[in-house]
């Protein structure tokens, strides 16, 4: 698998895409916690000076790393040369942190470059195929033909866009061959905001404060065996934070060995005991200090790796049932299913609002997931089934055409953040996450479950039905409720084969049990007019129901 969650692919068989197998998502491999630093004015000034100085070194090292091209990964000598040049300007530990961060940044930009090339090639192929079709031509899935453009104007606009995409692809391919990446330290969005300060509601000084804050470098990886797990940025078990100063700024030290101890103390409320156990055992903990100029606050983030927990087998994870979850733009639709695939209880909906700032959206997602996990723990389910969604390739204009509303709707789905949050939070509750193929869940769920479960007092939505389909697919059951037999006559000879129970269940494919008495509800068994009358089964010679006579056979003398 490409990742924890990815776009579930497959070939089309008979007009339908082949479904991928469900799997249990591995748990998180790392932990990160954050706390606010209530620093004094002197501490803030020292941290800002150190961060700006190290940020300038990081910017120069990233430029040098980009000039070395793709051959750097196979040449450790070039990395050592960069580290030695930075050691004289700062220290050996800061030089190691800076060079490693530059290498990771270059590798991340390289992966993004490869993904952008693949996206451009896909767009070029899609537009080229549609341009080759006649105007107004309909799609033919059997022959693999796409639809043509609706008008001449659209065809002309798409032909111009095709040339633009080809020019972009040529530039990206040249950068890829040369090993050159384009990275903006501080972010391209904030850099472009400099030219639109009035629209962003900022003045020049406010923008410069933000630009300087995001370009600071105050991060250090941990080292196992060192005191409190980190020699560069050290946090003791009592919450005392100190920073190893670079050589040019050693005059700012207020502690021995060129260290600066802050007046503010650190207290991690979340996972505090786990963090304290690591630092007291001198196990590696990485720290990052950053500044939020909009709020005027400083924060410290601690992170460490976890031992990889063994992934549960799918059968074990689903032994206590599952909660199927359908993710939507404004709510999560959930329904509990037992081991046989039957919906239990009432459908649940957990609403959230994805408008507003990034912090507001993140808080809404965490709140909805907390309620979902509480519901799963309360009903006793051991797993949560969710679609294996990835909309990174599904929001393009060529896939959804002029439907801008739907493209915006899909782009608002916080799939990456949602999946990361769900996996991390579920691991703390010992609840497994099962990813299923998202193909046809909404359509088939509405077809087979929406109307049968709707009553005069309960209206089942399409999303509720989709949650049942997702849960049944995770359990290995077909989405439809039962398989209708092929009767050869009106009796029960064909049996009542159902797919509701597993194959090992006894009498799963047996016929309907024989109940004596009439087949109507007007009289209880054994109380009808024909009860106990064996002649009633011989319909050709059956006497009248209420008659007291019976025709004699013809005399032999005649």
KOLNULUM-747995 format. One record per residue (C-alpha): residue in three letters; x negated, y, z negated; residue number from 1. Coordinates in steps of 0.2 Angstrom, whole numbers, padded with zeros to 4 digits. Example, Ala and Ser with C-alpha at 12.3 -4.5 7.8 and 13.67 -1.06 7.14 Angstrom:
% KOLNULUM-747995
VOSE  mise      u      v      w  zase
VOSE   ALA  -0062  -0022  -0039     1
VOSE   SER  -0068  -0005  -0036     2
This chain:
% KOLNULUM-747995
VOSE  mise      u      v      w  zase
VOSE   UNK   0000   0000   0000     1
VOSE   UNK  -0006   0017   0004     2
VOSE   UNK  -0001   0024  -0013     3
VOSE   UNK   0011   0023  -0027     4
VOSE   UNK   0025   0029  -0016     5
VOSE   UNK   0024   0030   0003     6
VOSE   UNK   0035   0030   0018     7
VOSE   UNK   0042   0012   0020     8
VOSE   UNK   0039   0008   0038     9
VOSE   UNK   0044  -0007   0048    10
VOSE   UNK   0048  -0012   0066    11
VOSE   UNK   0066  -0012   0073    12
VOSE   UNK   0074  -0029   0075    13
VOSE   UNK   0090  -0030   0084    14
VOSE   UNK   0093  -0011   0082    15
VOSE   UNK   0090  -0010   0064    16
VOSE   UNK   0073  -0007   0056    17
VOSE   UNK   0065  -0021   0047    18
VOSE   UNK   0066  -0019   0028    19
VOSE   UNK   0050  -0018   0018    20
VOSE   UNK   0049  -0028   0002    21
VOSE   UNK   0053  -0020  -0015    22
VOSE   UNK   0038  -0019  -0027    23
VOSE   UNK   0034  -0013  -0045    24
VOSE   UNK   0025   0004  -0045    25
VOSE   UNK   0009   0004  -0055    26
VOSE   UNK   0008   0014  -0070    27
VOSE   UNK  -0002   0030  -0072    28
VOSE   UNK  -0021   0029  -0072    29
VOSE   UNK  -0024   0045  -0081    30
VOSE   UNK  -0017   0057  -0094    31
VOSE   UNK  -0018   0076  -0095    32
VOSE   UNK  -0012   0087  -0109    33
VOSE   UNK  -0012   0106  -0111    34
VOSE   UNK  -0012   0118  -0125    35
VOSE   UNK  -0012   0137  -0126    36
VOSE   UNK  -0028   0146  -0132    37
VOSE   UNK  -0024   0161  -0143    38
VOSE   UNK  -0040   0170  -0140    39
VOSE   UNK  -0046   0186  -0146    40
VOSE   UNK  -0051   0201  -0135    41
VOSE   UNK  -0070   0196  -0137    42
VOSE   UNK  -0067   0178  -0133    43
VOSE   UNK  -0057   0183  -0118    44
VOSE   UNK  -0070   0194  -0111    45
VOSE   UNK  -0084   0180  -0114    46
VOSE   UNK  -0073   0167  -0105    47
VOSE   UNK  -0069   0179  -0091    48
VOSE   UNK  -0088   0183  -0088    49
VOSE   UNK  -0093   0165  -0089    50
VOSE   UNK  -0079   0159  -0077    51
VOSE   UNK  -0083   0173  -0064    52
VOSE   UNK  -0101   0169  -0064    53
VOSE   UNK  -0099   0150  -0062    54
VOSE   UNK  -0085   0153  -0049    55
VOSE   UNK  -0097   0163  -0038    56
VOSE   UNK  -0109   0148  -0039    57
VOSE   UNK  -0095   0136  -0035    58
VOSE   UNK  -0091   0146  -0020    59
VOSE   UNK  -0108   0146  -0013    60
VOSE   UNK  -0110   0127  -0016    61
VOSE   UNK  -0094   0123  -0007    62
VOSE   UNK  -0100   0133   0008    63
VOSE   UNK  -0117   0124   0008    64
VOSE   UNK  -0108   0107   0006    65
VOSE   UNK  -0097   0111   0021    66
VOSE   UNK  -0112   0116   0032    67
VOSE   UNK  -0120   0099   0028    68
VOSE   UNK  -0106   0090   0038    69
VOSE   UNK  -0099   0072   0036    70
VOSE   UNK  -0117   0064   0034    71
VOSE   UNK  -0118   0071   0016    72
VOSE   UNK  -0109   0056   0009    73
VOSE   UNK  -0123   0044   0015    74
VOSE   UNK  -0137   0055   0009    75
VOSE   UNK  -0139   0057  -0009    76
VOSE   UNK  -0155   0068  -0007    77
VOSE   UNK  -0145   0083  -0001    78
VOSE   UNK  -0133   0082  -0016    79
VOSE   UNK  -0149   0082  -0027    80
VOSE   UNK  -0156   0097  -0019    81
VOSE   UNK  -0140   0107  -0021    82
VOSE   UNK  -0139   0101  -0040    83
VOSE   UNK  -0157   0107  -0043    84
VOSE   UNK  -0155   0124  -0035    85
VOSE   UNK  -0140   0127  -0046    86
VOSE   UNK  -0148   0120  -0062    87
VOSE   UNK  -0160   0135  -0062    88
VOSE   UNK  -0146   0147  -0061    89
VOSE   UNK  -0135   0139  -0074    90
VOSE   UNK  -0139   0122  -0082    91
VOSE   UNK  -0140   0104  -0078    92
VOSE   UNK  -0123   0100  -0084    93
VOSE   UNK  -0114   0115  -0076    94
VOSE   UNK  -0123   0111  -0060    95
VOSE   UNK  -0117   0093  -0060    96
VOSE   UNK  -0099   0099  -0063    97
VOSE   UNK  -0100   0111  -0049    98
VOSE   UNK  -0108   0100  -0036    99
VOSE   UNK  -0095   0086  -0040   100
VOSE   UNK  -0081   0098  -0039   101
VOSE   UNK  -0087   0104  -0022   102
VOSE   UNK  -0089   0087  -0015   103
VOSE   UNK  -0071   0082  -0021   104
VOSE   UNK  -0064   0098  -0013   105
VOSE   UNK  -0073   0094   0003   106
VOSE   UNK  -0066   0077   0003   107
VOSE   UNK  -0048   0083   0000   108
VOSE   UNK  -0049   0095   0014   109
VOSE   UNK  -0056   0082   0025   110
VOSE   UNK  -0041   0071   0021   111
VOSE   UNK  -0029   0085   0024   112
VOSE   UNK  -0038   0088   0041   113
VOSE   UNK  -0035   0070   0046   114
VOSE   UNK  -0017   0071   0041   115
VOSE   UNK  -0015   0088   0051   116
VOSE   UNK  -0022   0080   0066   117
VOSE   UNK  -0010   0065   0065   118
VOSE   UNK   0004   0077   0063   119
VOSE   UNK  -0001   0087   0078   120
VOSE   UNK  -0003   0072   0089   121
VOSE   UNK   0014   0066   0084   122
VOSE   UNK   0023   0082   0088   123
VOSE   UNK   0014   0083   0105   124
VOSE   UNK   0020   0065   0109   125
VOSE   UNK   0038   0069   0103   126
VOSE   UNK   0039   0085   0113   127
VOSE   UNK   0031   0078   0128   128
VOSE   UNK   0043   0063   0128   129
VOSE   UNK   0058   0075   0127   130
VOSE   UNK   0052   0087   0141   131
VOSE   UNK   0050   0072   0152   132
VOSE   UNK   0069   0068   0151   133
VOSE   UNK   0082   0077   0161   134
VOSE   UNK   0092   0091   0153   135
VOSE   UNK   0106   0085   0142   136
VOSE   UNK   0101   0067   0144   137
VOSE   UNK   0107   0056   0129   138
VOSE   UNK   0095   0045   0119   139
VOSE   UNK   0095   0026   0122   140
VOSE   UNK   0088   0016   0107   141
VOSE   UNK   0088   0000   0116   142
VOSE   UNK   0077   0006   0130   143
VOSE   UNK   0067   0017   0118   144
VOSE   UNK   0072   0033   0127   145
VOSE   UNK   0074   0050   0118   146
VOSE   UNK   0087   0063   0121   147
VOSE   UNK   0083   0078   0133   148
VOSE   UNK   0084   0096   0128   149
VOSE   UNK   0101   0104   0129   150
VOSE   UNK   0097   0119   0140   151
VOSE   UNK   0083   0127   0151   152
VOSE   UNK   0079   0140   0139   153
VOSE   UNK   0076   0127   0125   154
VOSE   UNK   0065   0117   0138   155
VOSE   UNK   0055   0132   0142   156
VOSE   UNK   0052   0137   0124   157
VOSE   UNK   0047   0119   0119   158
VOSE   UNK   0035   0118   0134   159
VOSE   UNK   0026   0134   0127   160
VOSE   UNK   0026   0126   0110   161
VOSE   UNK   0018   0111   0117   162
VOSE   UNK   0003   0121   0124   163
VOSE   UNK   0001   0130   0107   164
VOSE   UNK   0000   0113   0098   165
VOSE   UNK  -0012   0106   0110   166
VOSE   UNK  -0023   0122   0108   167
VOSE   UNK  -0022   0119   0089   168
VOSE   UNK  -0027   0101   0091   169
VOSE   UNK  -0042   0105   0101   170
VOSE   UNK  -0048   0117   0087   171
VOSE   UNK  -0045   0104   0073   172
VOSE   UNK  -0053   0090   0083   173
VOSE   UNK  -0069   0101   0085   174
VOSE   UNK  -0069   0105   0067   175
VOSE   UNK  -0067   0086   0063   176
VOSE   UNK  -0082   0081   0074   177
VOSE   UNK  -0093   0094   0066   178
VOSE   UNK  -0088   0090   0049   179
VOSE   UNK  -0082   0108   0046   180
VOSE   UNK  -0068   0111   0034   181
VOSE   UNK  -0058   0127   0030   182
VOSE   UNK  -0055   0130   0012   183
VOSE   UNK  -0049   0146   0003   184
VOSE   UNK  -0055   0146  -0015   185
VOSE   UNK  -0040   0154  -0023   186
VOSE   UNK  -0027   0148  -0011   187
VOSE   UNK  -0022   0154   0007   188
VOSE   UNK  -0005   0160   0000   189
VOSE   UNK  -0013   0172  -0013   190
VOSE   UNK  -0025   0178   0000   191
VOSE   UNK  -0011   0182   0013   192
VOSE   UNK  -0002   0191  -0001   193
VOSE   UNK  -0016   0204  -0001   194
VOSE   UNK  -0008   0211   0015   195
VOSE   UNK   0010   0211   0008   196
VOSE   UNK   0008   0218  -0009   197
VOSE   UNK   0025   0228  -0008   198
VOSE   UNK   0035   0213  -0003   199
VOSE   UNK   0026   0203  -0017   200
VOSE   UNK   0030   0216  -0030   201
VOSE   UNK   0011   0218  -0035   202
VOSE   UNK  -0001   0232  -0035   203
VOSE   UNK  -0019   0231  -0030   204
VOSE   UNK  -0026   0229  -0047   205
VOSE   UNK  -0013   0215  -0052   206
VOSE   UNK  -0017   0206  -0036   207
VOSE   UNK  -0036   0207  -0040   208
VOSE   UNK  -0033   0200  -0058   209
VOSE   UNK  -0024   0185  -0051   210
VOSE   UNK  -0037   0183  -0037   211
VOSE   UNK  -0051   0183  -0050   212
VOSE   UNK  -0042   0171  -0062   213
VOSE   UNK  -0039   0158  -0049   214
VOSE   UNK  -0057   0159  -0043   215
VOSE   UNK  -0065   0156  -0060   216
VOSE   UNK  -0074   0140  -0063   217
VOSE   UNK  -0072   0133  -0081   218
VOSE   UNK  -0071   0114  -0079   219
VOSE   UNK  -0082   0100  -0085   220
VOSE   UNK  -0081   0081  -0084   221
VOSE   UNK  -0083   0071  -0100   222
VOSE   UNK  -0097   0059  -0104   223
VOSE   UNK  -0095   0043  -0115   224
VOSE   UNK  -0107   0042  -0129   225
VOSE   UNK  -0110   0061  -0130   226
VOSE   UNK  -0103   0070  -0145   227
VOSE   UNK  -0084   0072  -0145   228
VOSE   UNK  -0085   0065  -0127   229
VOSE   UNK  -0091   0081  -0118   230
VOSE   UNK  -0107   0092  -0120   231
VOSE   UNK  -0102   0106  -0109   232
VOSE   UNK  -0085   0111  -0115   233
VOSE   UNK  -0083   0103  -0133   234
VOSE   UNK  -0068   0101  -0143   235
VOSE   UNK  -0070   0094  -0160   236
VOSE   UNK  -0057   0083  -0169   237
VOSE   UNK  -0052   0098  -0180   238
VOSE   UNK  -0049   0108  -0164   239
VOSE   UNK  -0064   0119  -0163   240
VOSE   UNK  -0069   0124  -0145   241
VOSE   UNK  -0086   0128  -0140   242
VOSE   UNK  -0094   0131  -0122   243
VOSE   UNK  -0111   0129  -0116   244
VOSE   UNK  -0117   0145  -0109   245
VOSE   UNK  -0126   0146  -0092   246
VOSE   UNK  -0144   0152  -0094   247
VOSE   UNK  -0142   0170  -0087   248
VOSE   UNK  -0128   0172  -0100   249
VOSE   UNK  -0137   0165  -0115   250
VOSE   UNK  -0137   0181  -0124   251
VOSE   UNK  -0118   0180  -0127   252
VOSE   UNK  -0121   0164  -0138   253
VOSE   UNK  -0115   0165  -0156   254
VOSE   UNK  -0120   0147  -0161   255
VOSE   UNK  -0136   0137  -0159   256
VOSE   UNK  -0142   0129  -0143   257
VOSE   UNK  -0134   0142  -0132   258
VOSE   UNK  -0116   0139  -0136   259
VOSE   UNK  -0102   0150  -0139   260
VOSE   UNK  -0089   0145  -0152   261
VOSE   UNK  -0071   0153  -0149   262
VOSE   UNK  -0061   0159  -0164   263
VOSE   UNK  -0045   0150  -0157   264
VOSE   UNK  -0042   0132  -0161   265
VOSE   UNK  -0035   0119  -0151   266
VOSE   UNK  -0020   0108  -0156   267
VOSE   UNK  -0013   0096  -0143   268
VOSE   UNK   0005   0093  -0148   269
VOSE   UNK   0008   0080  -0135   270
VOSE   UNK  -0003   0064  -0136   271
VOSE   UNK  -0013   0073  -0150   272
VOSE   UNK  -0016   0057  -0159   273
VOSE   UNK  -0022   0048  -0143   274
VOSE   UNK  -0034   0062  -0139   275
VOSE   UNK  -0040   0063  -0157   276
VOSE   UNK  -0044   0044  -0156   277
VOSE   UNK  -0055   0047  -0141   278
VOSE   UNK  -0065   0062  -0147   279
VOSE   UNK  -0069   0053  -0163   280
VOSE   UNK  -0075   0038  -0154   281
VOSE   UNK  -0086   0049  -0142   282
VOSE   UNK  -0076   0043  -0127   283
VOSE   UNK  -0076   0054  -0111   284
VOSE   UNK  -0063   0068  -0110   285
VOSE   UNK  -0063   0081  -0097   286
VOSE   UNK  -0058   0099  -0100   287
VOSE   UNK  -0053   0114  -0090   288
VOSE   UNK  -0050   0132  -0096   289
VOSE   UNK  -0039   0144  -0085   290
VOSE   UNK  -0032   0161  -0087   291
VOSE   UNK  -0014   0166  -0082   292
VOSE   UNK  -0015   0185  -0079   293
VOSE   UNK   0004   0187  -0077   294
VOSE   UNK   0007   0181  -0095   295
VOSE   UNK  -0010   0186  -0101   296
VOSE   UNK  -0013   0169  -0109   297
VOSE   UNK  -0027   0157  -0109   298
VOSE   UNK  -0025   0138  -0108   299
VOSE   UNK  -0035   0122  -0110   300
VOSE   UNK  -0031   0106  -0102   301
VOSE   UNK  -0039   0089  -0108   302
VOSE   UNK  -0038   0074  -0097   303
VOSE   UNK  -0045   0056  -0098   304
VOSE   UNK  -0043   0040  -0089   305
VOSE   UNK  -0033   0025  -0095   306
VOSE   UNK  -0037   0007  -0094   307
VOSE   UNK  -0027   0000  -0079   308
VOSE   UNK  -0012  -0009  -0087   309
VOSE   UNK  -0007  -0025  -0078   310
VOSE   UNK   0008  -0023  -0066   311
VOSE   UNK   0023  -0033  -0071   312
VOSE   UNK   0030  -0046  -0059   313
VOSE   UNK   0046  -0041  -0050   314
VOSE   UNK   0056  -0055  -0058   315
VOSE   UNK   0050  -0050  -0075   316
VOSE   UNK   0054  -0032  -0073   317
VOSE   UNK   0071  -0035  -0067   318
VOSE   UNK   0076  -0049  -0080   319
VOSE   UNK   0086  -0037  -0091   320
VOSE   UNK   0095  -0028  -0076   321
VOSE   UNK   0091  -0012  -0067   322
VOSE   UNK   0097   0006  -0066   323
VOSE   UNK   0099   0011  -0047   324
VOSE   UNK   0095   0029  -0044   325
VOSE   UNK   0099   0039  -0029   326
VOSE   UNK   0090   0056  -0028   327
VOSE   UNK   0099   0071  -0021   328
VOSE   UNK   0096   0089  -0019   329
VOSE   UNK   0105   0094  -0035   330
VOSE   UNK   0107   0078  -0046   331
VOSE   UNK   0102   0060  -0049   332
VOSE   UNK   0116   0047  -0046   333
VOSE   UNK   0113   0032  -0057   334
VOSE   UNK   0122   0016  -0060   335
VOSE   UNK   0118   0001  -0071   336
VOSE   UNK   0118  -0016  -0063   337
VOSE   UNK   0116  -0033  -0071   338
VOSE   UNK   0106  -0048  -0065   339
VOSE   UNK   0119  -0053  -0053   340
VOSE   UNK   0120  -0036  -0045   341
VOSE   UNK   0137  -0031  -0053   342
VOSE   UNK   0139  -0013  -0058   343
VOSE   UNK   0141  -0011  -0076   344
VOSE   UNK   0149   0004  -0085   345
VOSE   UNK   0152   0020  -0077   346
VOSE   UNK   0142   0030  -0065   347
VOSE   UNK   0130   0043  -0072   348
VOSE   UNK   0125   0060  -0064   349
VOSE   UNK   0110   0070  -0070   350
VOSE   UNK   0111   0087  -0063   351
VOSE   UNK   0096   0100  -0060   352
VOSE   UNK   0093   0116  -0052   353
VOSE   UNK   0079   0117  -0039   354
VOSE   UNK   0080   0136  -0037   355
VOSE   UNK   0069   0149  -0045   356
VOSE   UNK   0050   0148  -0050   357
VOSE   UNK   0039   0133  -0050   358
VOSE   UNK   0039   0132  -0069   359
VOSE   UNK   0059   0132  -0069   360
VOSE   UNK   0060   0118  -0056   361
VOSE   UNK   0047   0108  -0065   362
VOSE   UNK   0057   0110  -0082   363
VOSE   UNK   0073   0105  -0073   364
VOSE   UNK   0065   0089  -0066   365
VOSE   UNK   0058   0084  -0083   366
VOSE   UNK   0074   0087  -0091   367
VOSE   UNK   0084   0076  -0079   368
VOSE   UNK   0071   0062  -0080   369
VOSE   UNK   0072   0063  -0099   370
VOSE   UNK   0091   0060  -0098   371
VOSE   UNK   0089   0046  -0085   372
VOSE   UNK   0076   0037  -0096   373
VOSE   UNK   0087   0039  -0111   374
VOSE   UNK   0101   0031  -0102   375
VOSE   UNK   0091   0017  -0096   376
VOSE   UNK   0084   0013  -0113   377
VOSE   UNK   0102   0015  -0121   378
VOSE   UNK   0110   0002  -0109   379
VOSE   UNK   0095  -0010  -0111   380
VOSE   UNK   0089  -0010  -0093   381
VOSE   UNK   0071  -0014  -0091   382
VOSE   UNK   0068  -0006  -0074   383
VOSE   UNK   0074   0009  -0064   384
VOSE   UNK   0076   0006  -0045   385
VOSE   UNK   0072   0021  -0034   386
VOSE   UNK   0070   0024  -0015   387
VOSE   UNK   0053   0024  -0008   388
VOSE   UNK   0054   0041  -0001   389
VOSE   UNK   0042   0052   0007   390
VOSE   UNK   0048   0067   0017   391
VOSE   UNK   0031   0074   0023   392
VOSE   UNK   0034   0068   0040   393
VOSE   UNK   0053   0071   0041   394
VOSE   UNK   0055   0090   0040   395
VOSE   UNK   0049   0094   0058   396
VOSE   UNK   0060   0102   0071   397
VOSE   UNK   0057   0088   0083   398
VOSE   UNK   0065   0075   0071   399
VOSE   UNK   0080   0085   0066   400
VOSE   UNK   0082   0097   0080   401
VOSE   UNK   0092   0113   0077   402
VOSE   UNK   0098   0107   0060   403
VOSE   UNK   0089   0120   0050   404
VOSE   UNK   0100   0118   0035   405
VOSE   UNK   0096   0100   0034   406
VOSE   UNK   0077   0103   0036   407
VOSE   UNK   0077   0116   0022   408
VOSE   UNK   0087   0103   0011   409
VOSE   UNK   0074   0090   0014   410
VOSE   UNK   0060   0101   0012   411
VOSE   UNK   0067   0106  -0006   412
VOSE   UNK   0066   0088  -0012   413
VOSE   UNK   0051   0088  -0025   414
VOSE   UNK   0047   0070  -0020   415
VOSE   UNK   0029   0071  -0025   416
VOSE   UNK   0031   0079  -0042   417
VOSE   UNK   0047   0069  -0045   418
VOSE   UNK   0038   0052  -0042   419
VOSE   UNK   0023   0057  -0052   420
VOSE   UNK   0034   0063  -0067   421
VOSE   UNK   0045   0048  -0066   422
VOSE   UNK   0030   0035  -0066   423
VOSE   UNK   0021   0044  -0080   424
VOSE   UNK   0037   0046  -0092   425
VOSE   UNK   0043   0029  -0088   426
VOSE   UNK   0027   0021  -0093   427
VOSE   UNK   0029   0028  -0111   428
VOSE   UNK   0046   0020  -0113   429
VOSE   UNK   0040   0003  -0106   430
VOSE   UNK   0052   0005  -0092   431
VOSE   UNK   0046  -0002  -0075   432
VOSE   UNK   0049   0008  -0059   433
VOSE   UNK   0054  -0002  -0044   434
VOSE   UNK   0052   0006  -0026   435
VOSE   UNK   0064  -0001  -0013   436
VOSE   UNK   0065   0003   0006   437
VOSE   UNK   0077   0018   0008   438
VOSE   UNK   0084   0012   0025   439
VOSE   UNK   0103   0012   0026   440
VOSE   UNK   0106   0013   0007   441
VOSE   UNK   0118   0028   0009   442
VOSE   UNK   0127   0021   0024   443
VOSE   UNK   0130   0003   0018   444
VOSE   UNK   0133   0008   0000   445
VOSE   UNK   0147   0019   0005   446
VOSE   UNK   0154   0006   0017   447
VOSE   UNK   0154  -0008   0004   448
VOSE   UNK   0156   0000  -0013   449
VOSE   UNK   0163   0017  -0012   450
VOSE   UNK   0182   0013  -0009   451
VOSE   UNK   0183  -0003  -0019   452
VOSE   UNK   0177   0006  -0035   453
VOSE   UNK   0187   0021  -0032   454
VOSE   UNK   0203   0022  -0042   455
VOSE   UNK   0216   0035  -0045   456
VOSE   UNK   0207   0042  -0061   457
VOSE   UNK   0189   0039  -0055   458
VOSE   UNK   0182   0045  -0039   459
VOSE   UNK   0166   0037  -0033   460
VOSE   UNK   0155   0048  -0022   461
VOSE   UNK   0144   0042  -0008   462
VOSE   UNK   0129   0045  -0019   463
VOSE   UNK   0136   0034  -0033   464
VOSE   UNK   0138   0020  -0020   465
VOSE   UNK   0121   0022  -0014   466
VOSE   UNK   0114   0020  -0032   467
VOSE   UNK   0122   0003  -0032   468
VOSE   UNK   0115  -0001  -0015   469
VOSE   UNK   0097   0003  -0021   470
VOSE   UNK   0099  -0007  -0037   471
VOSE   UNK   0105  -0022  -0027   472
VOSE   UNK   0091  -0021  -0015   473
VOSE   UNK   0079  -0021  -0030   474
VOSE   UNK   0087  -0036  -0037   475
VOSE   UNK   0085  -0045  -0020   476
VOSE   UNK   0104  -0046  -0016   477
VOSE   UNK   0112  -0040   0000   478
VOSE   UNK   0121  -0023  -0002   479
VOSE   UNK   0138  -0030   0004   480
VOSE   UNK   0149  -0037  -0010   481
VOSE   UNK   0152  -0055  -0003   482
VOSE   UNK   0150  -0065   0013   483
VOSE   UNK   0167  -0070   0020   484
VOSE   UNK   0167  -0088   0026   485
VOSE   UNK   0173  -0094   0043   486
VOSE   UNK   0189  -0104   0040   487
VOSE   UNK   0193  -0117   0052   488
VOSE   UNK   0211  -0118   0045   489
VOSE   UNK   0222  -0110   0032   490
VOSE   UNK   0217  -0121   0017   491
VOSE   UNK   0202  -0119   0006   492
VOSE   UNK   0192  -0131   0016   493
VOSE   UNK   0179  -0118   0021   494
VOSE   UNK   0176  -0114   0003   495
VOSE   UNK   0172  -0097  -0005   496
VOSE   UNK   0154  -0094  -0002   497
VOSE   UNK   0149  -0079  -0010   498
VOSE   UNK   0132  -0070  -0012   499
VOSE   UNK   0136  -0062  -0029   500
VOSE   UNK   0127  -0075  -0039   501
VOSE   UNK   0109  -0082  -0037   502
VOSE   UNK   0105  -0098  -0028   503
VOSE   UNK   0102  -0108  -0044   504
VOSE   UNK   0119  -0104  -0052   505
VOSE   UNK   0129  -0120  -0052   506
VOSE   UNK   0145  -0122  -0042   507
VOSE   UNK   0140  -0106  -0033   508
VOSE   UNK   0147  -0112  -0016   509
VOSE   UNK   0161  -0123  -0023   510
VOSE   UNK   0179  -0121  -0018   511
VOSE   UNK   0192  -0112  -0028   512
VOSE   UNK   0198  -0122  -0043   513
VOSE   UNK   0214  -0131  -0041   514
VOSE   UNK   0228  -0124  -0051   515
VOSE   UNK   0244  -0134  -0053   516
VOSE   UNK   0261  -0126  -0049   517
VOSE   UNK   0266  -0113  -0036   518
VOSE   UNK   0254  -0101  -0028   519
VOSE   UNK   0265  -0086  -0033   520
VOSE   UNK   0265  -0076  -0050   521
VOSE   UNK   0284  -0078  -0052   522
VOSE   UNK   0283  -0095  -0062   523
VOSE   UNK   0269  -0101  -0073   524
VOSE   UNK   0260  -0117  -0068   525
VOSE   UNK   0271  -0133  -0070   526
VOSE   UNK   0287  -0124  -0071   527
VOSE   UNK   0293  -0122  -0053   528
VOSE   UNK   0306  -0131  -0044   529
VOSE   UNK   0294  -0142  -0036   530
VOSE   UNK   0283  -0145  -0051   531
VOSE   UNK   0279  -0164  -0053   532
VOSE   UNK   0287  -0168  -0037   533
VOSE   UNK   0275  -0178  -0027   534
VOSE   UNK   0286  -0178  -0012   535
VOSE   UNK   0284  -0160  -0010   536
VOSE   UNK   0267  -0164  -0003   537
VOSE   UNK   0275  -0174   0011   538
VOSE   UNK   0283  -0160   0020   539
VOSE   UNK   0289  -0170   0035   540
VOSE   UNK   0301  -0181   0025   541
VOSE   UNK   0303  -0169   0010   542
VOSE   UNK   0321  -0169   0004   543
VOSE   UNK   0331  -0153   0001   544
VOSE   UNK   0325  -0144  -0015   545
VOSE   UNK   0341  -0144  -0024   546
VOSE   UNK   0350  -0159  -0016   547
VOSE   UNK   0354  -0175  -0026   548
VOSE   UNK   0356  -0186  -0012   549
VOSE   UNK   0343  -0195   0000   550
VOSE   UNK   0346  -0201   0017   551
VOSE   UNK   0346  -0220   0018   552
VOSE   UNK   0337  -0230   0032   553
VOSE   UNK   0347  -0236   0047   554
VOSE   UNK   0354  -0254   0045   555
VOSE   UNK   0345  -0268   0054   556
VOSE   UNK   0361  -0274   0062   557
VOSE   UNK   0363  -0259   0073   558
